[in-house]
Amino acid sequence: MICSKNSENAVVVYSKSWCPYCGRVKSLFRELGVEFLLIELDNLVEEQEVQEALRRLTRQSTVPNIFIGGKHIGGCDDTMDLHRRGQLMPLLTAAGAKISKS
């Protein structure tokens, strides 16, 4: 599931609905007009299995887990750092992310 979702979508955010760090990333992408696939792990029947698969794949046990262009970029702090350094938008563009300018 994880590999197919990540390869079929330019931006994928694995999140938990109650997580404030996940909220920050989702808000940032929405402010930037970035279309992304949101997978709320706490709403999945197979939550534990997916989270364990993510941990094995990324070596990261926390959420959010963000993938851009099929590549794991990290969590909230990593995403915010990329944005602050001006590297997030070029990464999104290179991945073919749909960005709507409002």
N, C-alpha and C positions, 0 to 999 in steps of 0.2 A: 504494500500500500504506500509506504513512505517514498520509495524510489519512483514509483509511477506518478504520484502526486507532484513530486519535486521536478520531474522531467517534463510533465505536461503543463506546468504553470510557471510563469516567470518569477513570481514571488509567492512564497508559502510561509505562513506564520502558524506555528503550533503553539497554542495558548491554553490558558485556563481562564474561564470567564471571570473569576474573582480576583485574579492576579493584577496588582497595580503596575508591575513592570510590563506585563503584556499590554495593559491599557495604554501605557506611554508609547509603545511601538505602534499599536493600532492607531492611536491618535496622530502620531507623526505621519504615517503613511496616508491617512485620510486627509490631513492638512496639505500634504504634497500632491494629492490627487492620484495616488498610486493604487491601481487595482491589484488586489492580492487575494489568494485563497486563504481563508481563515479556518483552521481546524481547532475547535475548542475540545481539548482532550477530555475535560470533565463531563462533556455531553456524549461521549462515545461509550458504548457497551464494553468495547475492548480497550478502555483507557490504559490499564496497566500494561497490556501487551505492547501497545503503540509507544507508550512512554519508555518502556524497556528497550524496544527496538531503536528508538531515537538515542537513548543513552549509549547503546552499543555503537551506533553509527557516528555519533558526534563526540562522545566522551563527555557530554554535558548532561547533568541530571536535573537541571532547572529549566523553567520556562520563562520567557518565550524562547523558542528555537526558530531562527529565521533562516530561510534558504532563498537565495537569489540566483537565478540562472542555474538551478540545480546544485549550487554550492552552499554549504553551511557557512554563514557569516558570523554566527554566534547568537548572543542574547541581546537584551535591552542595552546594556552599556556599550557593547560592540557596535550596535546599530546607531546609537546616539553619537558615538565617537566618529564613525564614518560620516555622519551628517555634518557634525561640527567641522570636520576637516575638508568638507566639500567633495568627499569621495562617494557618497551614497548615490546621488543622482546619476553620475556617469556609470556607476555599476548597474543601476536599474535600467538605464538606457541601453547599455551593452547587452543586458539579458533580454531585451525586448519587452520590458514591462510596459503596460499601457498606463499612460499618465495623462489625466484629463486636467487641463488648465481651466481654473474657474475664473 
